[in-house]
Amino acid sequence: MAKKTLEDIDVKGKKVFVRADFNVPLDDNQHITNDKRIRATLPTINYLLEHGAAVILASHLGRPKGQVKPELSTKPVADRLSELLKKPVAFASDCVGEPARKATKDMKPGDVVLLENLRFHPEEEKNDPAFAKELAELADVVVDDAFGCAHRGHASNEGITKYKETVAGFLIGKELDFIGKALENPERPFVAILGGAKVSDKIGVISNMIDKVNTIIIGGGMANTFLAAEGKKIGKSLTEPDKYDLAKELLAKAKAKNVNMVLPADVVIADDFKADANKKVVSVDAIEDGWQALDAGPETEKLYTEALKGAKTIVWNGPMGVFEFDAFAHATEAVAKAVAAATDAGAISIVGGGDSISALKKTGLSDKISHISTGGGATLEYLEGKVMPGIAAIADK
């Protein structure tokens, strides 16, 4: 079902409550070390200001667990927003109660207020109706632009919708356009690239993707579990023995659905889990005792690259090896280059998940990707096909 966006409503002269995701990293001096999430919300904020709205911004920051923790205040975000918007952003010392009411009561079109950390109140994560109502009463209209929290049913993104109609901001709209279309109506061939350490983190995604894609590339540590399930000796490699039966089931399901499951043919093994360990390339049938697979080998890189040629839709979640160590980042780089080449040739490419985005950034190819998702856990749950409370609660068109 298509969701209403802020372009579907009239905001002129109205106070608009925007649930943003300003969960930015701070250093010990409360300085923001990466403002990407703040910048990602600027199109929504600027649109509202240009269309005559007063903007009330709300977000969580860190995990204060319902307690006031000054080191997790959103005040540094207000300061950064002032710089980016080139106008004053007022700060309310609480998100509800007298400080919030006082800061928002006499707002005029063009004014911007940022509320204090929503999660300083336990009622936010408990989705408390009275707390949600208090947030709703600050504004005339609600815009949800926090995709990274969409898999949580909290007061500021789900409870609030019971009191005020809620529409999607541009950031959530973009996520729904890209990921939604990829899952519901993909151009084919459709290739999913799934990596990372553990099968257990991606069971739902693999299972859901088998029903939707033409090819699944399996890499990273979780490939070891599939190799071991096929009876291969994997030495000291990371693996999940309690998931071998599940891996066999997933392989059988893929075969029955005629989905091409691409597993490593060779691997780069190391004698220790460290950046300067001794390493060598071996076939997956020749992993020695005491050694561990930390990356895919050159033959596997060719298989992965070949599987991506001609793809029209690509979803990538999880690195292909221990990319943090340069010596074991080759397969991840090869996949990034292949995805970028496919995108240049007309494919829609979507990358999600913190490690995948970090790995992509390291390759310098981020600007070659159609869409980089802002949600970590949210992206995974979306790919699993789970109902997202924060999305479900947005008004339908």
N, C-alpha and C positions, 0 to 999 in steps of 0.2 A: 504494500500500500504506500503510495506517495505521501510524503509528509509536507505540511505547510512550512514555508520558510519566511524569513522576515520580509521578503519581497511581496508576500501575499497579504500583508497587513499595512494599515496606515499608522505610522508612528509619530506623525507631526503633533507637536505640543504635548506628547505623552512621556511619562517616566517609564523607562524600560529597564527591567531587571535582567541582567545578562549573567547566566551561570557560565563562567569561563574556566579554563584549566591553566591556572598560573602556578602550577606545582613545579617551580623552578629550583635548580640547585643553588645553594648559598654556601659561601665560605665561612670561616670562623668569625669574620667581622660583619656578617650579614650582607655581604656584597653578592649580587647575582653573578654567577660564573657562566651562565648560558641563558640568553633571553629568548630562545627560539619559540617557546610556547607563548610568550607575551606577543611577539611579532605575528604569530599565526592567527591571533584573534583581532588584529588591527583592521582587516577588511570589514568585519562585522561592526566594530566600534565606529569606524569612520563613516560607514553607510548610515548608521543611526544618527550620528551628529550632522551629516549632510542633509538628512531628511527631517531635521527639526526636533529630534528627541533629546531628552535628558537621560544620561546613561548611568545606571547603578550596577557596578561590577561586583561579583562575588566569586570566591574560589576557596579551595582548601590549599594548604601548603604543608607538606610533610605528613607525619603521623602523630599529632599531639594527643590522640586517643581521648578526646573530650576534656582535655585540661588546657588552661592558658599557659602557653610556653612562649615567652617573649622572643626566643631565638627563632621561632617559626612564625613570627608576625608577617602579614602581607604588606606592611609599610614599605619595604624596599621595592615592592612591585609598583606601588603608587608613584614612587619617585622615578622609577624607570619609565613608567607610562607617561608621566609628565614630559620627559625628554623626547619620547617617541612621537607623542601626539602634538608636541610643541604648544602645550597649554597646561594650566594647572589641573592636577587631579587631586581632589580633596580626599582625605582619609578619615573613615569613621572607626573609632576605637573598639567598636563591637559590630557584629552583623545583625543583631536584633536589639530590642530595648531602646532606651532613651538616646544613646549615642547614634544608633542607626536612624531613628526617626528624626532626630535633630539635623543630622547631616543631609537628609534627603527631602525634608519637608518643603523647603522653599526653592527647590531646584528649578532652574529655567532651561529652555532649550539650549543645547550646547554645553551644559554643565556635565562634569564627570565626577562620580564618587566611587571610591573602592572601599568595600567593607572589610573588616578584620576577618581573619581565618575562620571559615565556617565550622571547621572541625575542633575549634576550641570549645564547642558545645557537643556533648554526647548525643543530643537529640538529632543532630544532622545525620549521623550514620545509622541511628535507630529509626530514621524516617518518621519522626514524631509529628503528628498532624498539627498540634498547636504551634510548634516551631515553624513548620512549613507555612502555616497560615500567616504567621508574623512576618516571614520573608515576603510572602505574596502581597501583603498589605502595604509594603513600601512603594509598590509600582502599579502601573496600569496594565502593563503587558510583560510577558516573560519570554526571553529568548534563551534557548539552551545551545551553547557552543562548546561544550566540554565533552568531546568524544571519548577522551581518556577515562572518563568516569561513567560512560553510558552503560557499562555492564553492572553498575551498582544501582540499587534502588534506594536513593537517599532523599532527604527532605528537599534539598535544593534542585533536584532534577526529576523527581518522581512525585513526591508528596505535594510540591508546590502546584503541580498541574491540576490538582483537585479544586484549586481556588482561582486560578487564572489560566486562560488559554495559553498554551506554550507552543512556540514555533521554533524551527531550527535556525541556527546561525549559519554563516557561509562555511565554516569549518566542518560542522557536522553534515551540512548539505553535500559538501565535496566528498566526504567519506562514504555517504550513502550512495552518491552517484557512482563512484568508482568501485567500491567493494560490493555494493548491492547489485550493480549491473554484472560484475564479474561472476557473482554466485547465481544470479537469477537468469541472466540472458547473455552468457559469454560468447564472444566470437571464437571460433575454433580454428586450429587446434588450441586447447586450453591446457597449459602446463603449470603444475604446482611444484615449487621447490621447497622442501621441508628439511631443515637441519636443526642444529642445537644438540644439547647433551643427551636428553632423555626422551624415550618413546612415551613415557607416562605423561609428560607435559603436552604431548601432541596427539594422544589417542583419538580424541574427538575430532580434531582437524583432519587427520589422515582418513578416518572412517567417513566423514562427511565429504571430503574431497574425492574419494573413490567413486562416489555417486555422481560427481559433476565433471571431472576432468578427463582428458585423454591420456595424459602422462603425469606420473609423480616421480620427481627426483628426490631420493633419500640420501642425505649426507650428514656430516657431523658425527658426534658420538653416538647418536641413536641408530646410525647405520650398523654399528657393531652388534646391536641386539638382533637386528634382522639377519646379519651374517651368521651369528651364533645359532639362531633358530633354524638356519639352513644346514647346521651341522659343522660349520667351519670353526677351526680353532682360532681364538682371537687373542691369545697370550694374556697380557696384563691390561688389555684395553678396557675402557669404561663400558659397562654393560649392565643390563637389568634382567637377571635370570628369571625373575617372576613374571616377565613379560614375553618370554619365548613363545608360549602357546598363542598369545594374542598376536604376536608378529606373524606367526604361521597363518592365523585366521585372516589377517589383513592381506597377506600375500595371496591367499586363496580367493578372497573376495575380489581383489584386483584382477586376478586371472579370469574369474567368472564373469566379470563386467568388461573384460577386454581392455583393461587399463594397463598401459605399459609402466611397470614399476622399475625404475633405474637405480640399481644398487652399485656400490663401488666394485670395480674389478681389480684395482690395485690400491695400495695405501702407503703413506709415508709413516714408517714406524720409528719410535724413539726408545732409547733405553731408560729414559726418565722423563717426568713431566716438568720440563723446564726449557727456557728459550734456547739454551746452548747445548741441549742434549745431543748425543750421537744419534744420527738418523740414517735411514736408508729406505729405498722404495722396494716393496715386495708385492707379489700377487696376494690376493685375499686368501689363497690356499696355502700361503707360506709364512704366516705370522708366527714368529718364534716365541717360545715361552720367555717370560721376563721382559718382553718388549710390548709397546702399546701403540695403537694407531692414533695419530694426532692430526692427520690430514688425508685427503684423497690423493691418489697418485696421478701421473700424467695420462695414463690410459683412461682413467675415470674422468679426468677433465675433458678428454675428447668425447666420451660418452655423454656427459652432461651438456657440453656445447652442441653436440649433434642433436640432442633431444630438444634443444631450444630453438634450433633453426626452423624458420617457418611458423613459429608459434604466433598466435594472434592475441591471446590473453595469457598473462603470466602473473602468478601470485607467489611471492617469496617470503618465507618466514624461517629464520634461523641460519647461522653460518655453517659452512661446509667442513670446518676444522677449527683448531684452536687458533683463530685468526689474531688473537692478542699477541701471539709470538710470530714475528715476521717469517721465521723459517717454516711455519705451518699455516700460512695464510694464502698459499698459492691457489688452492682449489676455490676458495671463496672469491679471490680476485678474478679467476677464470670465469666463474659463474657471473660475477658482476659485469665483466666485459661482454659476455654472451647475452645477458639480459639487455644491456645498453645497445648492443648491435641489433637485437630483435626489435627494440623500441624504435630505433632509427629506421627500421624497415617497416614500421607501421603497427607494431604490437602495442597493446595497452599493458603496462607493467605496474604492479603494485607491490611495494615492499613494506612490511610491518614487523614490529617487534624491536625492542631496544638494541639487542645484539646485532640483528641484521642491519639496522640503520647505522650503528657504529662501524660495522664492517664495510658497509657501502661508502660511508664518509671517508674511511681510510683509503679507499681506492680512488677517491676524487671523482666518482661517476654519479654522484647524487643528482646532478642536474640533467642526467640522461634518462631518468626514470619518470614515468607518467605521474605517479602518485606515491608519496611517502606518507604512510599512515601515522597519525599523531598518537594513537592509542596502543599501548603494549598489550596488557591483559584484555582490553576491550577488543582489539583487532583479532586476537586469538579466539575469543568467544564468538565474535561475529563469523569468523571462518568456520567455526564448529557448527554454526547454524542455530545457536542458542538464542532465546528471546532476550533482548537487551532492555531492561526496565526503563532506562533513560531515553531510549529511542521509541519504545512502544508508547510511552506517555505523551510524546509530541503529537499535536493535533494532526489528523489526517486531512489531506486536501479535499 
